[in-house]
Amino acid sequence: MIVFRSLALASLLLATSCLANAQGIIYQDDFSGSASTPLYGLSPDVDNNGGGNTWVTRTDTGLPGGLGREWYADGHIDTTLDINVNGAASLAFTPAAGNIYVLSVRFNQVIIDGGESSNWLGVGFASGQATGSGAGAEFFGNDSPTHVTGHPWMMVRASNTPHPNQWFLGPGANAGGAWTTAVGATGGPVDLRIVLDTTTPAWTVDFLAKNPADAGYTNVGSGTYAGNPTIGSVAVGGNFNIGGSIDDFSLTVVPEPGSIALGIAGLVMLTPAARRRLKNMDVK
């Protein structure tokens, strides 16, 4: 009887664990590092994507101050760079069909720091990673595994005048739309979230945003792919005449609901099997 109860308890614990792990963290970074340490080459706080992944940023010698100076370990952006400098910080990632992926970030103190008010910060899935300068270093680049080309991605601007916040299915600035100035229009922090659903043959995307004081996210755009993109990374990027910093970066996965139910059903079926084995062993 003691053995039977132990096996039943083990089955229950396995089922509970299955539910608890239904949404898993792939990457997470709170950017609690040094304000003087470049982000390039550093590991995120949590890496469940095989381990050993590090942030990739521009490393070209044209950057004042040297290697990877755009982004720092505390999440802040170097606003002393040239007016035309754009760039991304990315982590390697390839989605698998049958899952729902949630990419989230908070941009703090989104303010104009010189230059045009149309300057921006963005987050998204991308075709690949880049360490060089030019268009390949941020979301507008050519669709290439060596470029950080958005698939899908969204941006928030320091000011919605004269240009709005925008979202795009990609590649780059293709297949997109503007989103409301009611969210992220005050120059303060803004939370952005992209939900990529690969559980259907044609992948779908929802773009969401919120001010920290808001009760929940606002859906600011949606889209469906006619041809699913090839994704090789997740990234944050922007134009660096915009002030601010990044915080609370995460990528999580929610398995297809049917797979969760199937896993739990398999665990439930374990108990009758255990009973039969116990009976055959004549355990009392």
CORLINSUL-V97036 format. One record per residue. RES is the residue in one small letter. SS is DSSP state (alpha for helix, beta for strand, coil for the rest). OMEGA is omega in degrees with one decimal (999 if undefined). NEAR is the number of other ideal C-beta (glycine too) atoms within 10 Angstrom. Layout:
RES:SS:OMEGA:NEAR
RES:SS:OMEGA:NEAR
//
This chain:
m:coil:179.5:8
i:alpha:179.2:8
v:alpha:-179.3:13
f:alpha:-179.4:16
r:alpha:178.9:9
s:alpha:179.0:11
l:alpha:177.9:17
a:alpha:178.1:14
l:alpha:178.6:10
a:alpha:178.1:14
s:alpha:179.9:17
l:alpha:-180.0:13
l:alpha:178.1:11
l:alpha:179.0:15
a:alpha:178.5:17
t:alpha:179.0:12
s:alpha:178.6:11
c:alpha:179.1:17
l:alpha:-177.7:11
a:alpha:-178.1:9
n:coil:-178.2:12
a:coil:172.7:15
q:beta:-174.8:12
g:beta:176.7:13
i:beta:173.7:15
i:beta:175.5:23
y:beta:170.9:21
q:beta:178.1:16
d:beta:178.9:26
d:coil:176.2:16
f:coil:179.8:21
s:coil:-178.5:10
g:coil:-175.6:16
s:coil:177.5:10
a:coil:-179.7:10
s:coil:-178.6:8
t:coil:177.4:13
p:beta:-179.6:23
l:coil:-176.9:26
y:coil:175.8:20
g:coil:179.2:13
l:coil:178.0:20
s:coil:172.4:14
p:coil:-179.9:21
d:coil:178.7:15
v:beta:177.2:14
d:beta:175.5:17
n:coil:179.0:15
n:coil:179.7:18
g:coil:179.9:8
g:coil:176.2:7
g:coil:179.4:8
n:coil:179.2:18
t:coil:178.3:13
w:coil:176.5:23
v:beta:176.8:22
t:coil:174.6:28
r:coil:178.0:27
t:coil:-176.8:19
d:coil:-174.6:14
t:coil:178.6:8
g:coil:179.1:11
l:coil:175.1:20
p:coil:177.4:11
g:coil:172.6:11
g:coil:-167.0:9
l:coil:168.3:14
g:coil:-171.3:24
r:coil:-178.2:21
e:coil:-173.4:25
w:beta:-178.2:27
y:beta:-172.3:24
a:coil:175.8:18
d:coil:176.2:17
g:coil:-176.5:25
h:beta:-176.9:18
i:beta:180.0:26
d:coil:-177.6:17
t:coil:178.9:17
t:coil:-178.7:13
l:coil:-178.9:20
d:coil:-174.9:11
i:coil:-175.7:11
n:coil:-177.3:10
v:coil:171.7:22
n:beta:176.4:24
g:beta:-177.5:31
a:beta:168.7:31
a:beta:-170.2:29
s:beta:173.1:26
l:beta:-178.6:23
a:beta:178.8:16
f:coil:174.6:20
t:coil:-179.2:10
p:coil:175.8:21
a:coil:179.0:9
a:coil:178.3:11
g:coil:-178.9:12
n:beta:171.6:18
i:beta:-177.7:19
y:beta:-179.4:22
v:beta:179.9:18
l:beta:-174.2:25
s:beta:175.0:18
v:beta:169.3:24
r:beta:171.5:22
f:beta:-179.2:27
n:beta:171.6:19
q:beta:-179.6:15
v:beta:-176.4:24
i:beta:176.5:14
i:beta:179.3:17
d:coil:-175.7:15
g:coil:179.1:12
g:coil:-173.8:16
e:coil:178.4:16
s:coil:-179.7:15
s:coil:179.0:18
n:coil:-164.7:24
w:beta:165.7:25
l:beta:-176.6:27
g:beta:177.8:27
v:beta:177.6:28
g:beta:168.2:31
f:beta:-175.8:27
a:beta:-177.2:33
s:coil:-177.0:27
g:coil:-177.3:22
q:coil:-179.0:23
a:coil:175.5:29
t:coil:-176.6:18
g:coil:-177.8:14
s:coil:175.1:17
g:coil:-173.0:15
a:alpha:-179.2:16
g:alpha:-175.2:22
a:alpha:-178.9:25
e:coil:-164.5:28
f:coil:-177.1:32
f:beta:-171.1:20
g:coil:175.0:24
n:coil:-176.9:13
d:coil:-174.4:17
s:coil:177.2:15
p:coil:176.4:14
t:coil:177.8:15
h:coil:174.5:27
v:coil:-178.0:33
t:beta:-173.4:34
g:beta:178.5:33
h:beta:-5.9:27
p:beta:179.2:29
w:beta:179.7:34
m:beta:-178.9:28
m:beta:170.9:28
v:beta:-176.4:26
r:beta:175.5:26
a:coil:176.8:26
s:coil:178.3:19
n:coil:176.2:18
t:coil:8.1:11
p:coil:-174.7:9
h:coil:-178.3:15
p:coil:164.1:17
n:beta:-176.1:25
q:beta:171.2:20
w:beta:-176.8:28
f:beta:168.8:25
l:coil:-179.4:24
g:coil:0.1:26
p:coil:-179.1:23
g:coil:-176.8:22
a:coil:178.7:14
n:coil:173.6:12
a:coil:-177.5:15
g:beta:178.9:20
g:beta:178.0:16
a:beta:175.0:13
w:beta:-165.6:24
t:coil:175.5:14
t:coil:-178.7:14
a:coil:179.3:13
v:coil:176.4:20
g:coil:-176.9:27
a:coil:-173.4:19
t:coil:-177.5:11
g:coil:179.5:14
g:coil:179.2:15
p:coil:174.6:19
v:beta:177.5:23
d:beta:177.5:20
l:beta:-178.7:29
r:beta:176.5:20
i:beta:179.3:23
v:beta:-179.9:19
l:beta:-176.8:24
d:beta:-179.9:17
t:coil:-177.9:20
t:coil:178.1:16
t:coil:-179.2:13
p:coil:174.6:8
a:coil:-176.3:11
w:coil:178.1:22
t:beta:-178.2:17
v:beta:169.6:25
d:beta:179.2:19
f:beta:-175.8:28
l:beta:178.8:22
a:beta:177.0:23
k:beta:164.4:19
n:coil:-176.0:15
p:coil:-178.7:10
a:coil:-178.5:7
d:coil:-179.5:13
a:coil:-178.8:5
g:coil:179.3:7
y:coil:172.1:17
t:beta:175.6:15
n:beta:-174.8:13
v:beta:178.1:24
g:beta:179.2:22
s:beta:177.8:14
g:beta:177.3:18
t:beta:-177.7:12
y:coil:171.1:19
a:coil:174.0:8
g:coil:-173.8:7
n:coil:-176.3:14
p:coil:170.8:21
t:coil:-174.3:15
i:coil:179.8:24
g:coil:-178.6:23
s:beta:165.4:25
v:beta:-170.0:27
a:beta:164.6:32
v:beta:-177.6:30
g:beta:178.3:28
g:beta:173.4:29
n:beta:-165.9:23
f:coil:161.4:26
n:coil:175.3:24
i:beta:-179.1:26
g:beta:176.2:19
g:beta:177.8:25
s:beta:179.6:19
i:beta:-178.6:24
d:beta:172.4:18
d:beta:176.8:16
f:beta:177.6:24
s:beta:170.5:20
l:beta:179.8:26
t:beta:-179.7:17
v:beta:174.3:19
v:beta:-179.4:16
p:beta:176.5:19
e:coil:-176.7:16
p:alpha:-179.0:11
g:alpha:-179.2:10
s:alpha:176.8:14
i:alpha:-179.6:15
a:alpha:-179.5:11
l:alpha:179.7:12
g:alpha:179.6:17
i:alpha:178.3:16
a:alpha:178.3:10
g:alpha:178.7:12
l:alpha:178.5:18
v:alpha:-179.6:13
m:alpha:179.9:11
l:alpha:-174.7:15
t:alpha:176.0:15
p:alpha:179.3:9
a:alpha:179.0:11
a:alpha:178.9:17
r:alpha:-179.2:13
r:alpha:180.0:10
r:alpha:-179.5:13
l:alpha:179.2:15
k:alpha:179.9:10
n:alpha:178.2:8
m:coil:179.7:9
d:coil:178.7:6
v:coil:-177.8:11
k:coil:999:8
//
